[in-house]
Amino acid sequence: MVQKETTAIIAAVKKVLTELIEAGGLRKGQLVVFGVSTSEVMGKHIGTAGTLDAAKQIYTGASEVARQYGLHLAFQCCEHLNRALVIEEDVAERYGLDPVSVVPVPKAGGSMAAYAYRQMKRPCVVEQIKAHAGIDIGDTLIGMHLRPVAVPVRPSIRLIGEAHVTMAYTRPKLVGGARAVYTIGDETCLG
């Protein structure tokens, strides 16, 4: 990977994650899921040409921003591991998630998850999470790991490398009917 491409990928990841944090009002301690096809980043078909080099750049950008905002990252594995997720063990404990026994590798888990597993202090893999937000780089389908209700955010950067970028934050469900109130200042049904 050329130095210019490396810098561009790191910068792009930092930019889109920062945009997502600002759009969704994410707070310290919340979870952000990343689904990444490093094959797509490199302009190849998903699952055919994974690369740890691209994974390193994405992890570098994401972890820098996550550290700055106090967020927790989860990295989705590929379908061979049922889209399980790599997270820090203390995060799994905090959210009451049960670890499973597997170590992601590029051909079973994907390059991104394999790289993330080897960078984290005490990594573990869990089968599912309910993240507060997520970024999908390369159409890996992260929706199964987002809380309801997902609110799409259009990133200013549409591609990272050659991979399509989509992202969303989540909000609580709006429940009630015609008389429901959703903000403190809108108490028209009192009295």
C-alpha positions as CSV (number, residue, x, y, z in Angstrom):
1,M,0.0,0.0,0.0
2,V,1.4,3.4,-1.0
3,Q,2.0,6.0,1.7
4,K,-0.4,8.4,0.1
5,E,-3.2,5.8,0.1
6,T,-2.4,4.9,3.7
7,T,-2.7,8.5,4.9
8,A,-5.9,8.9,2.9
9,I,-7.6,5.9,4.4
10,I,-6.7,6.9,8.0
11,A,-7.9,10.5,7.4
12,A,-11.1,9.3,5.7
13,V,-12.0,6.9,8.6
14,K,-11.3,9.7,11.2
15,K,-13.5,12.1,9.2
16,V,-16.5,9.8,8.8
17,L,-16.4,8.6,12.4
18,T,-16.2,12.1,13.7
19,E,-19.2,13.1,11.5
20,L,-21.1,10.1,12.9
21,I,-20.3,11.1,16.5
22,E,-21.4,14.6,15.9
23,A,-24.6,13.7,14.0
24,G,-25.7,11.1,16.6
25,G,-24.6,13.0,19.7
26,L,-22.6,9.9,20.8
27,R,-21.4,9.9,24.4
28,K,-18.5,8.4,26.3
29,G,-18.8,4.7,26.9
30,Q,-21.1,4.0,23.9
31,L,-20.5,1.3,21.3
32,V,-19.7,1.8,17.7
33,V,-19.7,-1.2,15.3
34,F,-17.5,-1.3,12.2
35,G,-18.2,-3.7,9.4
36,V,-15.3,-3.6,6.9
37,S,-14.4,-5.5,3.7
38,T,-10.8,-4.8,3.1
39,S,-11.2,-6.5,-0.2
40,E,-13.7,-3.8,-1.3
41,V,-11.4,-1.1,0.1
42,M,-8.8,-2.4,-2.3
43,G,-11.2,-2.4,-5.2
44,K,-11.9,-6.2,-5.2
45,H,-15.0,-8.2,-4.6
46,I,-15.9,-8.7,-1.0
47,G,-14.3,-11.8,0.6
48,T,-11.7,-12.3,-2.2
49,A,-8.6,-10.2,-1.5
50,G,-8.5,-9.2,2.2
51,T,-5.5,-7.3,3.4
52,L,-4.1,-6.6,6.8
53,D,-2.5,-3.4,5.5
54,A,-5.9,-1.8,4.8
55,A,-7.2,-3.2,8.2
56,K,-4.3,-1.5,10.0
57,Q,-5.2,1.9,8.4
58,I,-8.8,1.6,9.3
59,Y,-8.1,0.4,12.8
60,T,-5.6,3.3,13.3
61,G,-8.1,5.9,12.3
62,A,-11.0,4.5,14.2
63,S,-9.1,3.9,17.4
64,E,-7.6,7.4,17.5
65,V,-11.1,9.0,17.3
66,A,-12.7,6.4,19.7
67,R,-10.0,7.2,22.2
68,Q,-10.5,10.9,21.8
69,Y,-14.3,10.6,22.5
70,G,-14.2,7.7,25.0
71,L,-16.1,5.3,22.7
72,H,-15.8,1.5,22.5
73,L,-15.3,-0.2,19.2
74,A,-16.6,-3.5,17.9
75,F,-15.4,-5.1,14.6
76,Q,-17.7,-7.4,12.8
77,C,-16.3,-10.7,11.6
78,C,-17.3,-12.1,8.2
79,E,-20.1,-14.6,7.6
80,H,-17.8,-17.6,8.2
81,L,-18.0,-16.6,11.9
82,N,-21.7,-15.7,11.7
83,R,-20.8,-12.0,11.8
84,A,-19.6,-12.3,15.4
85,L,-17.8,-9.3,16.8
86,V,-14.4,-8.5,18.2
87,I,-14.5,-6.3,21.3
88,E,-12.5,-5.7,24.5
89,E,-13.2,-8.1,27.3
90,D,-14.1,-5.4,29.8
91,V,-16.7,-4.0,27.3
92,A,-18.3,-7.4,27.0
93,E,-18.5,-7.6,30.8
94,R,-19.9,-4.1,31.0
95,Y,-22.7,-4.8,28.5
96,G,-23.4,-8.3,29.8
97,L,-22.2,-10.1,26.7
98,D,-21.0,-13.7,26.7
99,P,-17.8,-14.4,24.9
100,V,-17.5,-17.3,22.4
101,S,-14.4,-19.4,21.8
102,V,-12.8,-18.4,18.5
103,V,-9.8,-16.4,17.2
104,P,-10.5,-14.5,13.9
105,V,-8.1,-15.0,11.1
106,P,-8.2,-13.5,7.6
107,K,-9.9,-16.5,6.0
108,A,-12.3,-17.1,8.9
109,G,-13.4,-13.8,10.4
110,G,-11.9,-11.5,7.9
111,S,-8.8,-9.3,7.8
112,M,-10.4,-6.4,9.7
113,A,-11.5,-8.6,12.6
114,A,-8.3,-10.5,12.6
115,Y,-6.2,-7.3,12.8
116,A,-8.4,-5.8,15.5
117,Y,-8.2,-8.9,17.6
118,R,-4.5,-8.7,17.6
119,Q,-4.4,-5.0,18.5
120,M,-6.8,-4.9,21.5
121,K,-5.5,-5.3,25.0
122,R,-7.8,-8.1,26.1
123,P,-9.9,-9.0,23.0
124,C,-12.8,-11.4,23.0
125,V,-15.4,-12.4,20.4
126,V,-19.2,-12.1,21.1
127,E,-22.0,-13.3,18.9
128,Q,-24.0,-10.1,18.9
129,I,-24.3,-6.6,20.3
130,K,-26.7,-3.7,20.1
131,A,-24.4,-0.8,19.2
132,H,-25.3,2.9,19.5
133,A,-23.9,3.6,16.0
134,G,-22.1,1.9,13.2
135,I,-20.0,2.4,10.0
136,D,-20.2,-0.1,7.1
137,I,-17.2,0.1,4.8
138,G,-17.8,-2.2,1.8
139,D,-21.4,-3.2,2.2
140,T,-20.9,-5.8,4.9
141,L,-24.4,-5.4,6.4
142,I,-24.0,-4.3,10.1
143,G,-27.7,-3.6,10.7
144,M,-28.1,-6.8,12.8
145,H,-25.8,-5.3,15.4
146,L,-27.5,-1.9,15.7
147,R,-30.1,-0.9,18.3
148,P,-33.5,0.0,17.0
149,V,-34.1,2.6,15.6
150,A,-31.3,3.2,13.1
151,V,-31.0,6.8,11.7
152,P,-28.9,6.9,8.5
153,V,-26.2,9.6,8.2
154,R,-24.8,10.5,4.8
155,P,-21.0,10.8,5.1
156,S,-19.2,13.6,3.3
157,I,-16.9,10.9,2.0
158,R,-18.8,8.2,0.0
159,L,-15.8,5.9,-0.6
160,I,-12.9,4.7,1.6
161,G,-10.4,3.3,-0.9
162,E,-12.8,1.8,-3.4
163,A,-15.4,0.7,-0.8
164,H,-18.9,2.2,-0.4
165,V,-19.5,3.8,3.1
166,T,-22.8,3.9,4.9
167,M,-23.3,4.8,8.5
168,A,-26.0,5.3,11.1
169,Y,-26.6,6.2,14.7
170,T,-29.6,4.9,16.7
171,R,-32.3,6.6,18.7
172,P,-34.9,5.2,21.2
173,K,-38.2,4.1,19.8
174,L,-41.0,6.6,19.8
175,V,-43.9,5.0,21.6
176,G,-47.4,6.2,22.1
177,G,-50.2,7.7,20.0
178,A,-51.8,11.0,19.3
179,R,-51.3,12.3,22.8
180,A,-47.7,11.1,23.2
181,V,-45.1,13.8,24.1
182,Y,-41.5,13.3,23.1
183,T,-39.7,16.4,24.5
184,I,-39.9,18.0,27.9
185,G,-41.0,21.4,26.5
186,D,-44.0,19.9,24.6
187,E,-46.3,19.1,27.5
188,T,-49.6,20.0,25.8
189,C,-51.5,17.1,27.5
190,L,-50.8,18.3,31.1
191,G,-53.8,19.5,33.1
